[in-house]
Amino acid sequence: MNSINTRVLSPHSEGISEAARILAGGGLVSFPTETVYGLFANATDDTAVARIYEAKGRPAFNPLIVHVPDIEAAKKYVELNDDAERLAAAFWPGAITLVLPLKADAGISKLVTAGLSTLAVRVPHGDAAQAVLRESGLPLSGPSANPSGRVSPTSAQHVISGLSGRIEAVVDGGTCAVGVESTIIGCVGEPTLLRAGGTPVEVIEDCLGRKLGVAGEAIVAPGQLASHYAPQGAVRLNATDKRDGETLLGFGEVVDADLNLSPSGDPVEAAANLFACLHQLDAMNAQNIAVSPIPEMGLGQAINDRLRRAAAPR
């Protein structure tokens, strides 16, 4: 793969226009959403989408999410049932992705769907994301802007560290507010949780008025690979002590933590800090990482989901 001069663009009009121009020409641009920085390409351009897989080293069977500026744009590509309409009205723009039947004439690259008859789509929040989507007028496929299986980026510097020389540009829009990827809900038939994320499951279930179904083993959406979001070191979860040779990632009042996701035990703060802490652990060359227990509720579900994937055998 030939090295590219990766440029850093401003989140203002000139930078947004340049980002849109690059995307229209088949290039790759990273910009922030409210969740993490994504790596975006024109979702109708097979070659551009293939470059995402190449830049990330991403398995071809792992689908991508398509980002659009609003619900009307989403309806050009997917069929929304009543449940999907309700969720979209409640949470878009925001940190929720819906997996829906793909329209026959959608024109979306099969590389985006990994050959499936469904499409994962969302409307992101954030000034830079909305500006690029509207300026380009394109549906943009966008996984997180990091080498596949590595820690997701929440700042432009994280993107540069992982993908410099592989993509055309990064729009530097500051630090992402949410800090973990979107919650993914399958909306083909009964609504099903496919990935916990930035919108708590309980809030989604309240909106629907019923419990979400449980996903099977087949990979039908992004973020379902077992080993994912992994730092360089081995990870031990639910650690109530710090063993010799370990670096401790704490949560709550942990006296001997080397880093702490949230000293006050706030899951929202922990979610926002998660990937930045994992990047710091890599920078510290931590070879054995212990992680304090995190309650399995609210955004704690999303944090634990990422940590289990980080700890999975590689």
C-alpha positions in Angstrom: 0.0 0.0 0.0 1.5 3.3 -1.1 1.9 6.0 1.6 -0.4 9.0 1.4 0.2 12.5 2.7 -2.6 12.6 5.4 -3.8 16.1 5.9 -5.5 17.6 9.0 -8.5 19.8 8.0 -10.3 22.4 10.1 -14.0 21.7 11.0 -15.0 25.0 9.4 -16.3 25.8 5.9 -13.0 25.5 4.0 -12.0 22.2 5.7 -15.6 20.8 5.3 -15.6 21.6 1.6 -12.2 20.0 1.1 -13.4 16.9 3.0 -16.5 16.6 0.7 -14.3 17.1 -2.4 -12.0 14.2 -1.3 -14.9 11.9 -0.6 -16.5 12.7 -3.9 -13.3 11.7 -5.6 -13.1 8.3 -4.0 -10.8 9.3 -1.1 -11.0 8.5 2.6 -11.7 11.1 5.3 -11.9 10.7 9.0 -14.1 13.1 11.0 -15.7 13.0 14.5 -19.3 12.0 15.3 -20.6 12.2 18.9 -19.4 8.6 19.5 -15.9 8.2 18.0 -14.0 9.3 14.9 -15.1 7.4 11.8 -13.3 6.5 8.6 -15.6 7.5 5.8 -15.9 6.8 2.1 -18.6 7.1 -0.5 -20.8 4.1 0.2 -21.8 3.8 -3.5 -18.2 3.5 -4.7 -16.9 0.0 -4.5 -13.2 1.1 -4.9 -13.5 3.7 -2.2 -15.2 1.2 0.2 -12.5 -1.4 -0.5 -9.9 1.2 0.5 -11.6 1.3 4.0 -11.0 -2.4 4.4 -7.4 -2.0 3.1 -6.6 0.9 5.4 -8.0 -0.8 8.4 -7.0 -4.3 7.6 -10.7 -5.1 8.3 -12.2 -8.6 7.8 -14.4 -8.6 4.7 -17.3 -10.3 6.5 -17.7 -7.5 9.0 -20.3 -5.0 7.6 -20.1 -1.2 7.7 -22.5 1.4 8.9 -23.8 4.0 6.4 -24.1 7.5 7.8 -26.7 10.0 6.4 -27.8 13.5 7.6 -31.5 12.7 8.4 -34.3 10.2 8.4 -35.4 11.3 4.9 -32.0 10.5 3.5 -32.1 7.1 5.2 -35.4 6.2 3.5 -33.6 6.4 0.1 -31.6 3.2 1.1 -33.6 1.2 3.6 -37.2 0.2 4.5 -38.3 1.4 7.9 -41.0 -0.4 9.8 -43.1 1.1 12.6 -40.5 0.1 15.3 -37.7 1.7 13.2 -39.7 4.8 12.7 -40.3 5.1 16.4 -36.6 4.7 17.2 -35.4 7.0 14.5 -37.8 9.8 15.7 -36.7 9.4 19.3 -32.9 9.0 18.9 -31.8 10.4 15.5 -29.5 12.3 15.2 -27.7 10.2 17.9 -25.8 7.2 19.0 -28.1 4.5 17.6 -27.7 2.4 14.4 -30.6 0.5 12.9 -30.1 -2.6 10.7 -32.9 -2.5 8.1 -33.9 -4.2 4.8 -31.9 -2.7 2.0 -33.9 -1.3 -0.9 -33.3 -3.0 -4.2 -32.3 0.2 -6.0 -30.3 1.7 -3.1 -27.0 1.6 -5.1 -25.0 0.8 -1.9 -21.8 -1.1 -2.5 -22.0 -4.8 -1.6 -18.7 -4.4 0.2 -20.6 -2.1 2.7 -23.2 -4.8 3.5 -20.7 -7.7 3.3 -23.1 -9.4 0.9 -26.1 -9.2 3.3 -29.6 -8.0 2.3 -29.7 -5.5 5.2 -28.0 -2.2 5.8 -26.8 -0.7 9.1 -27.6 3.0 9.0 -27.5 5.9 11.4 -27.9 9.7 11.6 -24.9 11.0 13.6 -24.9 14.0 15.9 -22.1 16.6 15.8 -21.4 19.7 13.8 -18.5 18.3 11.7 -20.4 15.1 10.9 -23.5 16.8 9.8 -21.6 19.4 7.8 -19.6 16.9 5.8 -22.7 14.7 5.1 -24.7 17.7 3.9 -21.8 19.2 1.9 -21.0 16.0 0.2 -24.6 14.8 -0.5 -23.3 11.3 -0.2 -24.2 8.3 2.0 -20.9 7.7 3.8 -19.8 4.3 5.0 -17.8 4.7 8.2 -16.4 2.3 10.7 -14.2 3.6 13.5 -11.0 5.2 12.2 -8.4 2.8 13.6 -6.6 -0.3 12.4 -9.0 -3.2 12.7 -9.2 -4.8 16.1 -7.3 -1.9 17.7 -8.6 0.8 20.1 -11.2 3.2 18.6 -10.2 6.9 18.3 -11.8 9.7 20.2 -9.4 12.5 19.0 -7.8 13.4 15.7 -4.4 12.5 17.1 -5.6 9.0 17.7 -6.6 8.7 14.0 -3.2 10.1 12.9 -1.4 7.6 15.2 -3.1 4.7 13.6 -3.9 5.6 10.0 -1.4 8.3 9.0 -0.2 7.5 5.5 -3.2 5.4 4.7 -6.0 8.0 4.3 -6.3 11.4 2.7 -7.5 13.6 5.6 -8.7 14.0 9.1 -11.2 16.7 10.1 -10.0 17.8 13.6 -13.3 18.4 15.4 -12.0 18.0 18.9 -12.7 15.2 21.4 -15.8 13.0 20.9 -18.4 13.5 23.7 -19.9 10.0 24.0 -16.7 8.0 23.6 -18.1 4.6 22.6 -19.7 3.5 19.3 -23.4 3.6 18.7 -25.9 1.0 20.0 -27.0 -1.3 17.1 -30.5 -2.5 16.9 -31.7 -5.1 14.3 -35.1 -4.0 13.0 -35.8 -6.8 10.6 -38.7 -8.5 12.5 -38.6 -8.1 16.3 -36.2 -5.4 17.4 -32.9 -7.1 18.6 -29.9 -5.8 20.4 -26.9 -6.5 18.1 -24.4 -4.3 20.0 -24.6 -2.3 23.2 -23.3 1.3 22.8 -23.8 5.0 23.4 -27.6 4.8 23.8 -28.5 2.7 26.9 -30.6 -0.4 26.2 -33.1 0.6 29.0 -33.9 3.9 27.2 -34.5 2.1 23.9 -36.7 -0.5 25.6 -38.7 2.3 27.2 -39.2 3.9 23.8 -40.5 0.6 22.3 -42.5 -0.4 25.3 -40.9 -3.9 25.4 -37.7 -5.8 25.8 -35.2 -6.2 23.0 -34.5 -9.6 21.5 -31.1 -11.3 21.8 -28.9 -11.7 18.8 -27.8 -15.1 17.5 -24.2 -16.0 16.6 -24.3 -14.9 12.9 -22.4 -11.6 12.2 -25.1 -9.3 10.8 -23.8 -5.9 12.0 -20.5 -4.1 12.8 -18.8 -4.7 16.1 -19.8 -8.3 16.6 -16.3 -9.9 16.2 -15.2 -11.6 19.4 -11.7 -10.1 19.5 -12.0 -6.4 19.0 -11.0 -3.0 20.5 -7.8 -4.7 21.7 -4.8 -2.9 23.3 -1.4 -4.5 22.9 -1.3 -6.1 26.3 -3.3 -9.0 27.7 -6.5 -7.9 29.6 -7.8 -9.4 32.8 -11.4 -8.3 33.7 -13.2 -7.8 37.0 -9.9 -7.4 38.8 -10.3 -6.7 42.5 -6.6 -6.7 43.1 -3.4 -5.7 41.2 -1.0 -8.5 40.6 2.8 -8.2 40.1 3.6 -6.9 36.6 0.1 -5.6 36.0 -1.1 -2.1 35.0 -4.5 -1.4 36.7 -7.3 0.4 34.8 -9.6 1.4 37.6 -13.3 2.4 38.0 -14.5 4.1 41.1 -12.5 4.6 44.3 -9.5 2.3 43.4 -6.4 3.4 45.4 -3.7 1.7 43.4 -5.1 2.3 39.8 -2.5 3.5 37.2 -5.3 5.0 35.2 -9.0 5.4 36.1 -12.0 5.5 33.8 -14.0 7.4 36.4 -12.8 7.9 40.0 -16.4 8.8 40.9 -17.8 5.7 39.4 -19.8 7.5 36.7 -20.4 5.2 33.7 -20.9 8.2 31.3 -17.5 9.6 32.2 -16.0 6.1 31.9 -17.5 5.6 28.5 -16.1 8.9 27.3 -12.6 8.0 28.7 -12.5 4.3 27.7 -10.7 4.4 24.4 -8.4 7.2 25.4 -7.3 5.1 28.4 -6.7 2.1 26.2 -4.6 4.3 23.9 -2.7 5.5 27.0 -2.1 1.9 28.1 -0.5 1.2 24.7 1.6 4.3 25.1 2.7 3.0 28.5 3.6 -0.3 26.8 1.4 -2.1 29.4 1.8 -5.9 28.8 -0.6 -7.1 31.4 -3.7 -5.0 32.1 -6.1 -5.5 35.0 -9.5 -3.8 34.8 -11.7 -3.1 37.8 -15.3 -4.4 37.8 -17.9 -2.1 36.1 -21.6 -2.5 36.8 -23.5 -4.2 34.0 -26.1 -1.4 33.6 -26.7 1.6 31.4 -23.6 2.6 29.6 -21.7 0.0 31.7 -23.1 -2.6 29.3 -21.4 -0.9 26.3 -18.1 -0.5 28.3 -18.1 -4.2 29.4 -18.9 -5.3 25.8 -15.8 -3.4 24.5 -13.7 -4.8 27.4 -14.8 -8.4 26.8 -13.8 -8.1 23.2 -10.5 -6.5 24.2 -9.8 -9.5 26.5 -10.9 -12.1 24.0 -8.2 -14.6 22.7 -6.5 -13.2 19.5 
